Amino acid sequence: MTRVGSLRDEYNAVVEGRPTRWVKTLLGYAPNPAYLEWAARADAWAVRQEGIA
């Protein structure tokens, strides 16, 4: 994903109320655990949907 694409995704996540991929910490930026959980649930949902289809 391009830098502009990733920034757009972060912006859309904030607007839509989804967790963002990165969180600011004292040491810089770190992966957001809430995003990882959200992504895992989305992947599981996609697998279930493919199983139904």
Contact map, one row per residue, 1 for C-alpha under 8 A:
11101100000000000000000000000000000000000000000000000
11111100000000000000000000000000000000000000000000000
11111110000000000000000000000000000000000000000000000
01111111000000000000000000000000000000000000000000000
11111111100000000000000000000000000000000000000000000
11111111110000000000000000000000000000000000000000000
00111111111000000000000000000000000000000000000000000
00011111111100000000000000000000000000000000000000000
00001111111110000000000000000000000000000000000000000
00000111111111000001100000000000000000000000000000000
00000011111111100000000000000000000000000000000000000
00000001111111110000000000000000000000000000000000000
00000000111111111111000000000000000000000000000000000
00000000011111111111000000000000000000000000000000000
00000000001111111100000000000000000000000000000000000
00000000000111111100000000000000000000000000000000000
00000000000011111110000000000000000000000000000000000
00000000000011111111000000000000001000000000000000000
00000000000011001111100000000001011001000000000000000
00000000010011000111111000000001001000000000000000000
00000000010000000011111000000011001100000000000000000
00000000000000000001111100001111000000000000000000000
00000000000000000001111110001111000000000000000000000
00000000000000000000011111111100000000000000000000000
00000000000000000000001111111100000000000000000000000
00000000000000000000000111110000000000000000000000000
00000000000000000000000111111000000000000000000000000
00000000000000000000000111111100000000000000000000000
00000000000000000000011110111110000000000000000000000
00000000000000000000011110011111000000000000000000000
00000000000000000000111000001111101100000000000000000
00000000000000000011111000000111111100000000000000000
00000000000000000000000000000011111110000000000000000
00000000000000000010000000000001111111000000000000000
00000000000000000111100000000011111111100000000000000
00000000000000000000100000000011111111110000000000000
00000000000000000000000000000000111111111000000000000
00000000000000000010000000000000011111111100000000000
00000000000000000000000000000000001111111110000000000
00000000000000000000000000000000000111111111000000000
00000000000000000000000000000000000011111111100000000
00000000000000000000000000000000000001111111110000000
00000000000000000000000000000000000000111111111000000
00000000000000000000000000000000000000011111111100000
00000000000000000000000000000000000000001111111110000
00000000000000000000000000000000000000000111111111000
00000000000000000000000000000000000000000011111111100
00000000000000000000000000000000000000000001111111110
00000000000000000000000000000000000000000000111111111
00000000000000000000000000000000000000000000011111111
00000000000000000000000000000000000000000000001111111
00000000000000000000000000000000000000000000000111111
00000000000000000000000000000000000000000000000011111
